[in-house]
Amino acid sequence: MDYFLFLNHPKGKGVYKVSKEREEMLREHFSRVDVLETEVITRGVKYKALVDYSAFSNLANFDCFKCQDPCCADNPTVYEKITRDFVLENIESYNKKTKNIDILLESGYEVEDIIKSIKEDRCMVPNEAVEAEISLCTCSFKPNNASVLCSLHSICLEKNMSAKEIVEKKPLVCSLWPIDIISEEDKSLLYITVPDDFTTGFTIEDYYDTPCINKELAQSSSFRRKNPMGFIEDKYVPIILAYGETLKYSLGEKFYNDVKEMLVEKKLIFVEELIIKEKQIFKK
């Protein structure tokens, strides 16, 4: 089995391969929880999927602007052409945020080499500069001495782009983090869940260290000492509401609607919550 969202990780199988132990835990989990069978359409390809749908009623607060955890700690994928073209189209803004162009110029690279690197190199900077001259993800930037944000997402917001356009420009794994998708090796079936108390043994992300999906952690004294202003308690909402449009445009409308309808049917979320959320989106 493979961690589907990391199949194009620059470090290859060392990252995306699921260990036998974790595979056994995953299969056992999906055999005993209620699942929804649906289809996923992502990047134009259709997949059959089993969804641990109740996980999408878990509470989350994806307020990256108040987070101090460096989630963008490495380059999670070999970048797609659409992302590379977007960077080149917005290269001044990209450089203003990330300083990547300036750093490479100071390191002795010529402009032509830098442009070629954005077009061709796995991480859009020369391989020898990754985690050396340029640390963290090459698309990350720090607007202050605490937060680490995504320059791609930030540029999209500045250009008033839609949620659909943002999902298209960013790597899929970045849009969907920390949702986990694990696939059979032949990609005949996807298993979709969210890290929590029950799944963290086999998911690629650790629920216990992820405050945006762990409200208890975010309320702890040790966390508040490090991050006193982040993750306001009443801003936690079910993931299907927090990530609704992202899920719709990343995994397809059928996936989003099937999960949403099942959560309502099982009374894990309420219609009133959806109406309020839709009104807020429409107003925005």
C-alpha positions in Angstrom: 0.0 0.0 0.0 1.0 3.6 -0.6 0.4 7.0 0.9 -1.4 8.2 -2.1 -0.9 12.0 -1.6 2.9 11.4 -1.4 3.4 9.2 -4.4 5.3 12.1 -6.1 7.4 12.9 -3.1 11.0 13.8 -4.1 12.3 11.2 -1.6 10.3 8.4 -3.2 9.3 5.1 -1.6 11.1 6.0 1.7 8.2 8.4 2.3 5.2 7.0 0.4 5.4 3.3 1.2 3.2 2.0 4.0 4.8 -0.5 6.3 3.3 -4.0 6.7 2.5 -3.2 10.3 0.6 0.0 9.4 -1.1 -1.8 6.5 -2.5 -4.4 8.9 -3.7 -1.6 11.3 -5.4 0.2 8.4 -7.2 -2.9 7.1 -8.3 -3.8 10.6 -9.6 -0.3 11.2 -11.6 -0.2 7.9 -13.0 -3.6 8.7 -14.6 -2.5 11.9 -15.8 1.1 11.2 -18.7 2.2 9.2 -17.5 3.2 5.7 -18.9 4.9 2.7 -18.2 3.6 -0.8 -17.9 6.4 -3.3 -15.7 7.7 -6.2 -13.0 10.3 -6.2 -12.0 12.4 -9.1 -8.7 14.1 -8.7 -6.5 15.7 -11.3 -8.9 14.3 -13.9 -8.6 10.7 -12.8 -11.4 8.7 -11.3 -10.8 6.3 -8.4 -13.0 4.0 -6.3 -12.8 5.0 -2.6 -13.8 3.7 0.9 -14.3 6.6 3.3 -14.1 6.5 7.0 -16.8 9.2 6.9 -17.4 9.8 10.6 -13.8 11.2 10.7 -15.0 14.1 8.7 -17.3 15.2 11.6 -14.1 15.6 13.7 -13.5 19.2 14.8 -10.8 21.2 13.1 -9.6 24.8 13.0 -7.4 25.4 9.9 -6.2 28.9 10.9 -2.7 28.8 9.4 -2.2 32.5 10.2 -2.1 31.8 13.9 -0.1 28.6 13.7 3.5 28.3 14.7 4.1 24.7 13.6 6.2 24.4 10.4 3.8 22.1 8.5 5.6 23.1 5.3 8.7 21.5 6.6 9.8 19.9 3.4 8.9 19.7 -0.3 6.0 17.2 -0.4 5.9 16.6 -4.1 7.6 17.0 -7.4 5.8 20.1 -8.6 3.3 19.9 -11.5 3.6 22.1 -14.6 0.6 24.2 -13.6 2.3 25.2 -10.3 5.6 26.0 -12.1 3.8 28.1 -14.7 2.0 30.0 -11.9 5.3 30.7 -10.1 6.8 32.1 -13.3 3.7 34.2 -14.0 4.0 35.7 -10.5 7.7 35.5 -10.0 8.1 39.0 -8.4 5.5 38.3 -5.8 6.9 34.7 -5.3 10.4 36.1 -4.7 9.2 38.9 -2.4 7.6 36.3 -0.2 10.1 33.4 -0.3 13.3 35.3 -1.2 14.3 32.2 -3.2 15.4 34.2 -6.3 17.5 36.6 -4.2 19.1 33.7 -2.3 20.0 31.9 -5.5 21.4 35.0 -7.1 23.5 35.6 -3.9 24.7 32.0 -4.2 26.1 32.7 -7.7 23.3 31.3 -9.9 22.4 33.2 -13.1 18.9 34.4 -13.9 18.6 31.9 -16.8 19.7 29.0 -14.5 17.0 30.0 -11.9 14.2 30.1 -14.5 15.4 26.8 -15.9 15.3 25.4 -12.4 11.8 26.5 -11.8 10.7 24.8 -15.0 12.7 21.6 -14.6 14.1 20.8 -11.1 12.0 18.7 -8.8 11.6 21.4 -6.1 11.8 24.4 -8.4 15.3 25.2 -7.1 18.6 23.5 -7.9 18.7 20.1 -6.1 21.9 21.1 -4.2 20.1 24.1 -2.8 17.2 22.2 -1.3 17.4 22.2 2.6 20.8 24.0 2.2 20.6 27.5 1.0 16.8 27.2 1.0 15.2 25.5 4.0 11.7 24.2 4.5 9.4 23.8 1.5 10.6 26.0 -1.4 7.1 27.5 -1.7 6.9 28.4 2.0 7.5 31.8 3.5 7.4 33.5 6.9 5.4 36.7 7.1 6.7 37.1 10.7 9.0 35.3 13.1 6.3 32.7 14.0 4.1 31.5 11.2 5.1 29.5 8.1 2.7 30.0 5.2 2.3 28.9 1.6 3.4 31.5 -1.0 1.2 29.9 -3.7 -1.9 30.1 -1.6 -1.1 33.7 -0.5 -0.6 34.8 -4.1 -3.9 33.2 -5.1 -5.7 35.1 -2.3 -4.1 38.4 -3.3 -5.4 37.8 -6.8 -8.9 37.1 -5.5 -8.8 33.6 -7.0 -11.6 31.1 -6.3 -11.2 28.0 -4.1 -11.3 25.9 -7.3 -8.4 27.9 -8.8 -6.4 27.6 -5.6 -6.7 23.9 -5.5 -5.6 23.7 -9.1 -2.5 25.8 -8.5 -1.3 24.1 -5.3 0.0 20.6 -5.0 -2.9 18.3 -4.0 -1.2 17.1 -0.9 -0.9 20.7 0.3 -4.6 21.4 -0.2 -5.7 18.3 1.6 -3.3 18.1 4.5 -3.8 16.5 7.1 -6.5 14.3 5.5 -4.9 10.9 4.7 -5.5 8.8 1.6 -3.9 5.4 1.4 -4.1 3.3 -1.8 -3.7 -0.2 -2.9 -0.5 -0.5 -4.9 -2.4 -0.7 -8.2 -4.6 2.3 -7.2 -7.7 0.1 -7.6 -9.0 1.4 -4.2 -8.4 4.4 -2.0 -8.9 4.5 1.8 -9.7 8.0 3.1 -9.7 9.1 6.7 -8.4 11.8 9.1 -5.8 11.3 11.8 -7.4 11.0 15.3 -7.2 8.7 18.3 -8.3 5.7 16.3 -6.3 6.2 13.1 -3.0 7.8 14.1 -1.3 4.4 14.2 -1.3 4.1 10.5 -1.8 7.7 9.1 1.2 9.5 7.8 0.5 12.5 10.1 0.4 12.3 13.9 -2.8 13.5 15.4 -1.3 14.0 18.8 1.1 16.6 17.4 -1.4 18.4 15.2 -3.3 21.1 17.0 -5.5 22.2 14.1 -7.3 18.8 14.4 -6.7 18.1 18.1 -8.7 20.6 20.1 -7.6 19.0 23.4 -4.0 19.7 22.5 -4.7 23.2 21.5 -6.4 23.9 24.8 -3.5 22.5 26.9 -1.3 24.7 29.0 1.9 23.5 27.3 0.5 24.4 23.9 -0.7 27.8 25.1 2.7 28.6 26.5 4.1 28.2 22.9 1.2 29.6 21.0 -1.0 31.8 23.2 -3.1 33.4 20.4 -3.6 30.5 18.1 -6.5 28.1 17.5 -9.5 29.8 19.2 -11.8 27.3 20.9 -15.1 28.4 19.3 -13.5 28.3 15.8 -13.3 24.5 15.7 -16.0 23.1 13.3 -16.5 19.7 11.7 -13.9 19.1 9.0 -16.6 18.7 6.3 -17.5 22.4 7.0 -13.9 23.7 7.5 -12.7 22.0 4.3 -15.9 21.8 2.3 -14.9 23.6 -0.9 -11.4 22.2 -0.8 -12.8 18.7 -0.6 -15.2 19.4 -3.4 -12.6 20.7 -5.8 -9.8 18.3 -4.7 -11.7 15.0 -4.6 -14.9 15.8 -6.6 -18.5 16.9 -5.9 -19.7 13.3 -5.6 -17.2 12.6 -2.8 -18.1 15.8 -1.0 -21.9 15.4 -1.4 -21.8 11.7 -0.4 -19.8 12.3 2.8 -21.9 15.4 3.7 -25.2 13.6 3.2 -24.1 10.6 5.2 -23.0 12.8 8.1 -26.4 14.5 8.1 -28.2 11.1 7.9 -26.2 9.8 10.8 -26.8 13.0 12.7 -23.0 13.6 13.0 -23.5 17.1 11.7 -26.7 19.1 11.3 -28.4 20.7 8.3 -28.4 24.0 10.1 -24.6 24.0 10.3 -24.4 23.5 6.6 -26.9 26.3 5.8 -24.9 28.8 8.0 -21.6 27.7 6.4 -23.1 28.1 2.9 -24.4 31.5 3.7 -21.0 32.6 4.9 -19.3 31.3 1.8 -21.9 33.1 -0.4 -21.5 36.3 1.5 -17.7 36.2 1.2 
